[in-house]
Amino acid sequence: MKIKESNLDAYVVTDPEDIWYLTNINYSPEQRPFLFLLFPDQKPLFIVPKLEETHVEVPYFTYNIDTYFDVTSEKGHNWYEVLANVLEGKKRVGIENNAQLFITQEEPNINWISKTIIKELRAVKSAYELNKIKFTAKQCSDVLCQTLDMVKTGTAIAEAYMLPYKMKQDIIQNNFSITNRITNCVWNADYSYMPHSIPDLDSIVKAGPNIDISIFRIAGYAAECERTFFTEEPTSEEAEHFQQMMAARKLMLSMIHPGVEAAEIERKVLNCLKEYGVNDKVLHRPGHGIGLNNHEEPTLSLGNSTKLKENMVISVEPGIYFNNHGGYRHSDTVRVTKDGYEFYTKAPDKLDDLILK
């Protein structure tokens, strides 16, 4: 057990997604801290607001519950006082490194040790998680492919946005969760060079380069599928940039197998694009982990020495962006296999198939 290996007397987890991952209990904290404590030699402990005590009572594993009253309370009933009592005498207390700073500030006398135990656990998916991600990947692939069949110059952006609710109404209803995310939208050239912009739903699909982005989270697990496309014949310059993106994509896919360092993937992708003179048009890492969240570990970026492992699920999305011209990016959800990779999302990716005249 990682807690014992790290010689910790207790381990504190505070992030809602991490707690969801460990317990299958989902909640919205609404300012009130939820603390899940793990120990090397005793049952886990939930410290939760009194309001949520019955919410966290579940029959499928054994643990203890302690409560405090509210965000702030009278002396003796604050969350940090309950926490201090529980941790009294503990010499080495680990805390997941995504905890908010105020958690540790309220208890400065504790020897807090920042760790990434849960982050590392979440990075490698179980068979159950892989099935859930694969299911979600099929839904966003279906919607993206239908979008490509539907759009032409002049199609309303809002029409693409509403498509998943028309296509997948039964799926959404039968897998309802407050955490569901159902997003499908076309970023036309006015927006596609700003990959995290919000497209105008009153605008229309234009000649290109357009990017359709289909990002879903259904019943807990996420996937994404994205394609750059044109509705009219691209210029020679546009076709060249598309092929530059595809060269980076091909290189990245060739690198995906266990043992490859995350930083090395971005390094080689950047070197590939540098050969074409467009490395200065890169705005983001070429990929990231996918699981409970659309963006999680491993981050496939410089500075990260994490090595790929079998059953990690990642995005493959090297992109290049030209101000006031447009962006070029495909994205797929991919599982790392023992000797390579498996596509979970499936859609056309060649230029000839993405000129939708």
Rosetta blueprint (number, residue, H / E / L):
1 M L
2 K H
3 I H
4 K H
5 E H
6 S L
7 N L
8 L L
9 D L
10 A E
11 Y E
12 V E
13 V E
14 T L
15 D L
16 P H
17 E H
18 D H
19 I H
20 W H
21 Y H
22 L H
23 T H
24 N L
25 I L
26 N L
27 Y L
28 S L
29 P L
30 E L
31 Q L
32 R L
33 P L
34 F L
35 L E
36 F E
37 L E
38 L E
39 F L
40 P L
41 D L
42 Q L
43 K L
44 P L
45 L E
46 F E
47 I E
48 V E
49 P E
50 K H
51 L H
52 E H
53 E L
54 T L
55 H L
56 V L
57 E L
58 V L
59 P L
60 Y L
61 F L
62 T L
63 Y L
64 N E
65 I E
66 D E
67 T E
68 Y E
69 F L
70 D L
71 V L
72 T L
73 S L
74 E L
75 K L
76 G L
77 H L
78 N L
79 W H
80 Y H
81 E H
82 V H
83 L H
84 A H
85 N H
86 V H
87 L H
88 E L
89 G L
90 K L
91 K L
92 R L
93 V E
94 G E
95 I E
96 E E
97 N L
98 N L
99 A L
100 Q L
101 L H
102 F H
103 I H
104 T H
105 Q H
106 E L
107 E L
108 P L
109 N L
110 I L
111 N L
112 W E
113 I E
114 S E
115 K E
116 T L
117 I H
118 I H
119 K H
120 E H
121 L H
122 R H
123 A H
124 V E
125 K L
126 S L
127 A H
128 Y H
129 E H
130 L H
131 N H
132 K H
133 I H
134 K H
135 F H
136 T H
137 A H
138 K H
139 Q H
140 C H
141 S H
142 D H
143 V H
144 L H
145 C H
146 Q H
147 T H
148 L H
149 D H
150 M H
151 V L
152 K L
153 T L
154 G L
155 T L
156 A E
157 I H
158 A H
159 E H
160 A H
161 Y H
162 M H
163 L H
164 P H
165 Y H
166 K H
167 M H
168 K L
169 Q H
170 D H
171 I H
172 I H
173 Q H
174 N H
175 N L
176 F L
177 S L
178 I L
179 T L
180 N L
181 R E
182 I E
183 T E
184 N E
185 C E
186 V E
187 W E
188 N L
189 A L
190 D L
191 Y L
192 S L
193 Y L
194 M L
195 P L
196 H L
197 S L
198 I L
199 P L
200 D L
201 L L
202 D L
203 S L
204 I E
205 V L
206 K L
207 A L
208 G L
209 P L
210 N E
211 I E
212 D E
213 I E
214 S E
215 I E
216 F E
217 R E
218 I E
219 A L
220 G L
221 Y E
222 A E
223 A E
224 E E
225 C E
226 E E
227 R E
228 T E
229 F E
230 F E
231 T L
232 E L
233 E L
234 P L
235 T L
236 S H
237 E H
238 E H
239 A H
240 E H
241 H H
242 F H
243 Q H
244 Q H
245 M H
246 M H
247 A H
248 A H
249 R H
250 K H
251 L H
252 M H
253 L H
254 S H
255 M H
256 I L
257 H L
258 P L
259 G L
260 V L
261 E E
262 A H
263 A H
264 E H
265 I H
266 E H
267 R H
268 K H
269 V H
270 L H
271 N H
272 C H
273 L H
274 K H
275 E H
276 Y L
277 G L
278 V L
279 N H
280 D H
281 K H
282 V L
283 L L
284 H L
285 R L
286 P L
287 G L
288 H L
289 G E
290 I L
291 G L
292 L L
293 N L
294 N L
295 H L
296 E E
297 E L
298 P L
299 T L
300 L L
301 S L
302 L L
303 G L
304 N L
305 S L
306 T L
307 K E
308 L L
309 K L
310 E L
311 N L
312 M E
313 V E
314 I E
315 S E
316 V E
317 E L
318 P L
319 G E
320 I E
321 Y E
322 F E
323 N L
324 N L
325 H L
326 G E
327 G E
328 Y E
329 R E
330 H L
331 S E
332 D E
333 T E
334 V E
335 R E
336 V E
337 T L
338 K L
339 D L
340 G L
341 Y E
342 E E
343 F E
344 Y L
345 T L
346 K L
347 A L
348 P L
349 D L
350 K L
351 L H
352 D H
353 D H
354 L H
355 I E
356 L L
357 K L
